[in-house]
Amino acid sequence: MENNMQLSRKSQDFLDNLRIYLFSSGKKSDEIDAIVEELENHLSEAEKNGKSVDKIIGNSRKEYMKMISDEMVVDYRTMFKYICVVVFGSFSFTVFLDLLNGNLAYSILEMIGHITIAAIFIATILIGFKYISTVTSLTKQIMVYVGIALLPMVLFIGLIYLNKAIATPVIHFGQTGSIVIGLLMVGLLIGISIWAKTIALIIITLLLIVPEYVLSITSLQEETQLILSTTITFVGIGLYLWILTTFSKK
């Protein structure tokens, strides 16, 4: 804590961004803490001697971060944990939304599509957050946040239209099966949130479900409901990602 008080804002921002970069690269959290603490002490001593962070890391922050990342081992176990969070989370979103409309029934194309979209979303998060950690432009950072929030929604909408255009076998679960699956997804959502020590899935699920449900019981036209619910969800997820990253840095 003492070193944090002695560091300049520029040096502290670099350490915050380095932490995000290494986390997005799949490095172990304890190793990230050790590297950041060591560099923090180094920067603190350098600043006492009148040197800036640029003198230590050089002209390219991205190259310096990459150099540190390349020397660290990838934490595949933690990456698998977050992959599970995203994959099962994406299915829970769909299940909860569909339960509002009746019994569950999914085509083979839908199931494959959800897994594919989850994989794309994971890659987008990792690439996006690594990019954010290497740029200082607030405009570029906001654009990436918005892109991360919008991409899965756009892909899901595309999947809906694709599923209508291409006929594949449909699996019907019936009323009992739908209730059981719904309860399992609630338990899974809570379990994953406890395991991952984050309420991100619960918040994003609420952002996806609540606006659509509330608007569905109004007298607004269906097109208006879709536009409003989508806008609220997009803005909400983007705002949540921004708040999450801001607090992660602190």
C-alpha positions as CSV (number, residue, x, y, z in Angstrom):
1,M,0.0,0.0,0.0
2,E,2.8,2.3,0.8
3,N,4.3,1.8,-2.7
4,N,1.0,2.5,-4.3
5,M,1.0,5.9,-2.6
6,Q,4.5,6.7,-3.8
7,L,3.8,5.7,-7.5
8,S,2.8,8.3,-10.0
9,R,-0.6,8.0,-11.7
10,K,1.1,7.0,-14.9
11,S,3.0,4.2,-13.3
12,Q,0.0,2.9,-11.4
13,D,-2.1,2.9,-14.6
14,F,0.6,0.8,-16.3
15,L,0.5,-1.7,-13.5
16,D,-3.3,-1.9,-13.6
17,N,-3.2,-2.5,-17.4
18,L,-0.4,-5.0,-17.0
19,R,-2.5,-7.0,-14.6
20,I,-5.4,-7.0,-17.1
21,Y,-3.1,-8.0,-20.0
22,L,-1.6,-10.9,-18.0
23,F,-5.1,-12.0,-16.8
24,S,-6.4,-11.9,-20.4
25,S,-3.4,-14.0,-21.5
26,G,-4.4,-16.8,-19.1
27,K,-1.7,-16.4,-16.5
28,K,-1.9,-17.6,-12.9
29,S,-3.3,-15.0,-10.5
30,D,-0.6,-15.6,-7.9
31,E,2.1,-15.2,-10.5
32,I,0.5,-12.0,-11.7
33,D,0.4,-10.6,-8.2
34,A,4.1,-11.5,-7.7
35,I,5.1,-9.9,-11.0
36,V,3.1,-6.7,-10.4
37,E,4.4,-6.4,-6.9
38,E,8.0,-6.8,-8.0
39,L,7.6,-4.2,-10.8
40,E,5.7,-1.9,-8.5
41,N,8.7,-1.8,-6.1
42,H,11.1,-1.4,-9.0
43,L,9.0,1.6,-10.4
44,S,8.8,3.1,-6.9
45,E,12.6,3.1,-6.5
46,A,13.1,4.4,-10.1
47,E,10.7,7.3,-9.5
48,K,12.6,8.2,-6.3
49,N,15.7,8.5,-8.5
50,G,13.8,10.8,-10.9
51,K,13.1,8.2,-13.6
52,S,9.7,7.8,-15.3
53,V,7.9,4.6,-16.2
54,D,8.9,5.2,-19.8
55,K,12.5,4.9,-18.9
56,I,11.9,1.5,-17.4
57,I,9.6,-0.1,-20.0
58,G,10.7,1.7,-23.1
59,N,8.6,3.2,-25.8
60,S,6.3,0.3,-26.4
61,R,4.1,-0.8,-23.5
62,K,2.6,-3.6,-25.6
63,E,6.0,-5.1,-26.3
64,Y,7.0,-4.9,-22.7
65,M,3.8,-6.6,-21.5
66,K,4.2,-9.3,-24.2
67,M,7.8,-9.9,-23.1
68,I,6.6,-10.5,-19.5
69,S,3.7,-12.6,-20.6
70,D,5.9,-14.8,-22.7
71,E,8.0,-15.6,-19.7
72,M,5.0,-16.9,-17.7
73,V,3.1,-20.2,-17.8
74,V,-0.5,-20.3,-19.1
75,D,-3.0,-21.3,-16.4
76,Y,-5.2,-23.7,-18.4
77,R,-7.2,-24.7,-15.3
78,T,-8.4,-21.1,-14.7
79,M,-9.0,-20.6,-18.4
80,F,-11.2,-23.8,-18.4
81,K,-13.1,-22.4,-15.5
82,Y,-14.0,-19.2,-17.3
83,I,-14.8,-21.1,-20.5
84,C,-17.3,-23.2,-18.5
85,V,-18.8,-20.0,-17.1
86,V,-19.3,-18.5,-20.6
87,V,-20.6,-21.7,-22.3
88,F,-23.0,-22.7,-19.6
89,G,-23.9,-19.0,-19.0
90,S,-24.9,-18.6,-22.7
91,F,-27.2,-21.6,-22.5
92,S,-28.8,-20.3,-19.3
93,F,-29.6,-17.0,-21.0
94,T,-31.4,-18.8,-23.7
95,V,-33.2,-21.2,-21.4
96,F,-34.5,-18.5,-19.1
97,L,-35.7,-16.4,-22.1
98,D,-37.4,-19.3,-23.7
99,L,-39.1,-20.4,-20.5
100,L,-41.0,-17.1,-20.5
101,N,-42.5,-18.1,-23.8
102,G,-43.5,-21.7,-22.9
103,N,-41.9,-25.2,-23.1
104,L,-38.4,-25.6,-24.3
105,A,-37.5,-27.0,-27.8
106,Y,-34.2,-26.6,-29.5
107,S,-32.9,-27.6,-32.9
108,I,-29.5,-29.2,-33.5
109,L,-28.4,-26.0,-35.2
110,E,-29.3,-23.9,-32.2
111,M,-27.3,-26.1,-29.9
112,I,-24.2,-26.1,-32.1
113,G,-24.7,-22.3,-32.6
114,H,-24.7,-21.6,-28.9
115,I,-21.4,-23.4,-28.4
116,T,-19.9,-21.6,-31.4
117,I,-21.0,-18.2,-30.2
118,A,-19.7,-18.9,-26.7
119,A,-16.3,-19.8,-28.2
120,I,-16.3,-16.6,-30.3
121,F,-17.3,-14.5,-27.2
122,I,-14.4,-16.0,-25.1
123,A,-11.9,-15.2,-27.8
124,T,-13.4,-11.6,-28.2
125,I,-13.0,-11.0,-24.4
126,L,-9.4,-12.2,-24.3
127,I,-8.4,-10.2,-27.4
128,G,-10.4,-7.2,-26.5
129,F,-9.1,-6.9,-22.9
130,K,-5.6,-7.4,-24.0
131,Y,-6.0,-4.6,-26.5
132,I,-7.6,-2.3,-24.0
133,S,-4.7,-2.8,-21.6
134,T,-2.2,-1.5,-24.2
135,V,-4.0,1.7,-25.3
136,T,-4.6,4.9,-23.5
137,S,-7.4,6.4,-25.6
138,L,-10.7,6.4,-23.7
139,T,-12.6,6.5,-27.0
140,K,-10.9,3.3,-28.3
141,Q,-11.5,1.6,-24.9
142,I,-15.2,2.4,-25.0
143,M,-15.5,1.2,-28.6
144,V,-14.0,-2.2,-27.5
145,Y,-16.3,-2.4,-24.5
146,V,-19.3,-1.8,-26.7
147,G,-18.1,-4.2,-29.3
148,I,-17.7,-7.0,-26.7
149,A,-21.2,-6.4,-25.5
150,L,-22.8,-6.2,-28.9
151,L,-21.1,-9.1,-30.7
152,P,-22.8,-12.0,-28.9
153,M,-26.2,-10.3,-29.1
154,V,-25.7,-9.8,-32.9
155,L,-24.6,-13.4,-33.3
156,F,-27.6,-14.7,-31.4
157,I,-29.9,-12.6,-33.5
158,G,-28.2,-14.0,-36.6
159,L,-28.6,-17.5,-35.2
160,I,-32.3,-17.0,-34.8
161,Y,-32.7,-16.1,-38.5
162,L,-30.4,-18.8,-39.6
163,N,-32.4,-21.4,-37.6
164,K,-35.5,-20.2,-39.4
165,A,-33.9,-20.5,-42.8
166,I,-32.2,-23.9,-42.3
167,A,-34.3,-26.8,-41.0
168,T,-32.6,-29.2,-38.6
169,P,-34.1,-31.9,-36.2
170,V,-35.8,-30.3,-33.1
171,I,-35.7,-31.8,-29.6
172,H,-38.9,-31.1,-27.5
173,F,-38.5,-31.2,-23.8
174,G,-42.2,-30.9,-22.7
175,Q,-43.5,-29.1,-19.6
176,T,-41.9,-31.3,-17.0
177,G,-38.6,-31.4,-18.8
178,S,-38.6,-27.6,-19.3
179,I,-39.3,-27.1,-15.6
180,V,-36.5,-29.5,-14.6
181,I,-34.0,-27.9,-17.0
182,G,-35.0,-24.4,-15.8
183,L,-34.3,-25.4,-12.1
184,L,-31.1,-27.0,-13.1
185,M,-30.0,-23.9,-14.9
186,V,-30.8,-21.7,-11.9
187,G,-28.7,-24.1,-9.7
188,L,-26.0,-24.1,-12.2
189,L,-26.0,-20.4,-12.5
190,I,-25.7,-20.0,-8.7
191,G,-23.1,-22.7,-8.5
192,I,-20.9,-21.3,-11.2
193,S,-21.1,-17.8,-9.7
194,I,-20.0,-19.2,-6.3
195,W,-17.2,-21.3,-7.9
196,A,-15.9,-18.4,-10.1
197,K,-16.5,-15.9,-7.2
198,T,-18.3,-13.5,-9.4
199,I,-21.9,-12.3,-9.9
200,A,-21.3,-11.5,-13.5
201,L,-23.5,-14.3,-14.9
202,I,-26.4,-13.3,-12.6
203,I,-26.2,-9.7,-13.5
204,I,-25.9,-10.3,-17.3
205,T,-28.7,-12.9,-17.1
206,L,-31.0,-10.3,-15.4
207,L,-30.0,-7.7,-18.0
208,L,-31.1,-10.1,-20.8
209,I,-34.3,-11.3,-19.2
210,V,-35.8,-8.5,-17.1
211,P,-36.1,-5.8,-19.9
212,E,-37.7,-8.3,-22.3
213,Y,-40.1,-9.6,-19.7
214,V,-41.2,-6.2,-18.4
215,L,-41.7,-4.8,-21.9
216,S,-43.6,-8.0,-23.0
217,I,-46.4,-7.2,-20.5
218,T,-46.8,-3.6,-21.8
219,S,-49.0,-2.5,-24.7
220,L,-46.1,-1.5,-26.8
221,Q,-45.8,-2.9,-30.3
222,E,-43.5,-6.0,-30.7
223,E,-41.0,-4.1,-32.8
224,T,-40.8,-1.3,-30.2
225,Q,-40.4,-3.9,-27.4
226,L,-37.5,-5.6,-29.3
227,I,-35.7,-2.3,-30.0
228,L,-36.1,-1.1,-26.4
229,S,-35.1,-4.4,-24.7
230,T,-32.1,-4.8,-27.0
231,T,-30.9,-1.3,-26.3
232,I,-31.3,-1.6,-22.6
233,T,-29.5,-4.9,-22.6
234,F,-26.6,-3.6,-24.8
235,V,-26.2,-0.4,-22.7
236,G,-26.5,-2.4,-19.4
237,I,-23.9,-5.0,-20.4
238,G,-21.5,-2.4,-21.7
239,L,-21.9,-0.3,-18.5
240,Y,-21.3,-3.3,-16.4
241,L,-18.2,-4.3,-18.2
242,W,-16.8,-0.8,-17.8
243,I,-17.6,-0.8,-14.1
244,L,-16.1,-4.3,-13.7
245,T,-12.9,-3.3,-15.3
246,T,-12.6,0.0,-13.4
247,F,-13.0,-1.7,-10.1
248,S,-10.6,-4.5,-11.1
249,K,-7.9,-1.9,-11.7
250,K,-8.5,-0.5,-8.2
